Amino acid sequence: MARVRIALLGAGLIGREHAKLIERHPGATLAAIVDVTPAGEAYAREHGVAFHSDYERMLDDVRPDGAIVALPNMLHLPAGLACVRRKIPVLVEKPVADTVASALALVTAAESSGIPILVGHHRRHSPDMQAAREAIARGDLGAIIAVNGMCLVRKHDSYFEAEWRRRPGGGPLLINAIHDIDCFRFLAGEIDPRRGAAPGDRARCDDDGCRDSRDRSGGGRRAIRSRRRDARLTRNPTSPLRPVSVPHPPLSLAAPMPAHRLTGRQSRR
């Protein structure tokens, strides 16, 4: 059986991980790499893969069986649409796009044309997440009324040397925390309304990385995700960081739930 020919759009940090997996898979072959950097071209040459700098032209010339879009977030929509127009199934790295409008446009195009699009939310397929969902479905934890996730992470400064990661549509929320938001959806249900807060005096860049996202998921369950950079939790007189005004708690906690919403085992604790 002929191997599936996959084109890779973007040979950056994550794109190269996709390339490694394709090269190791007996049923797939890397048909082409698209990138605009000398490093991307050198990577393609090193691995003996056809290199292109224009993904539209590559899609026309190579006609791959499928494509992986591992480009900066703001390019997910145009690259994804280019694949859909040519009826090429595509895996789009998370997030779907840099804005809700762009994401909906891509989803609409895929649904209307019948071309499959898969988003790279791989963590929901990991054994621990599968086991957690099965435990919830069995009722091992009782009725789930709230899900609270808290993670404090400092990315190395070099991670943000790529300018797009510091601009709107990039940042830790859409690049990193989006994984955890998807896991919340996988475990607790789809999200209903959302509200967020982003103190301007603490933002070091224009991305969404300093925001708290507070999501109410289906059935009244509340999922909260907090990811902040350079949060000032104590007043250390030796710290070179200047004091900041934080109008809400440094770490987000689940909001109190009305007593009448507590049922089953939870109401007896």
Protein Blocks (a to p, Z undefined) as FASTA:
>chain_A
ZZdddddehjafklmmmmmmmmmpmkbccfbdcdfbfklmmmmmmnopacdfbfklmmmm
nopabdcddbdfklmmmmmmmmmmnopacdddddfblbfklmmmmmmmmmmnopacddfb
fklmpmklmmmmmmmmnomnopafbdcddddddddfklmmpmklmmghiajklmmmmmmm
mmmmmmnopcfbddddddfklpcbfbfklpccddddehhiacdddddehiafbdcfkbmb
dcdddfbdfbdcdddddfklpgcjllmZZ
